[in-house]
């Protein structure tokens, strides 16, 4: 799909606990560099979080990775030296959070496609924590028993 900003999209996807997922964005600038990305995202429901540990995420160089080869290849930290939503010459996009950063493949940009990705992780269920703590307690008991013998 070739398009100019702004694009707003809502997708409903069912996730399954105990799995990690990835949100992939493909950016292509057909007129030359840079292939850039600016966005804000929200997860509804409970049980999953973005790479930043919350259910909302904006484009930034901390929680996103980028490459120019394709999904499944090695990713790098994106460049975000061009500012946040509202910076000229692009102006403000009302549907995107004001603290979202324009991110690119590098200072000079890229001709062609850039691939951005971030992780969506499941939040462990309470019984998982209980089992973990019980296991630690058992290991502590065994270690103390060995020391006493």
C-alpha positions, 0 to 999 in steps of 0.5 A: 500500500502506498499512501501519504500520512495521516492514516488511522487504522483500528485492528482487532486481533485475538492474542493468546497468553504465553506468547509474544507477538510483534507489531510490524510497520512497513514504511515506503517513500516512493519520492526518495528518502526518508522512509519514516514512521510516526505513530501512537498505538493502544492495546485494549483489554488486559493481559498484554503490554508493549515493549515499554511495559504499558498498553500504549506506545508511541514511535520512538528510538527506545521501544522500536527497531528498524532495518531496510532488509525485511522482517525476520532480519537483524534490526537496529535502533532507529534514528529520531533526530527530526523531532516529535509530532508537530515538527516542521515541515510535516506539522501536527497530526491530530490523531497521533500523540504529541510525544510521538517521535518521527523515526527513520533508518538513519540520519540520511534516511533510506530510499525504498522501504524501511521495516519497523518492529516492536514487541507485544508480550503477555503479562504472566498470570498470578498463578505463574508468580505463585509457582515461581515463588514456591520454586524459589522457596523450595530451592532455599529450603534445599540449600539450607538443608544442605548447609545444615547437613 
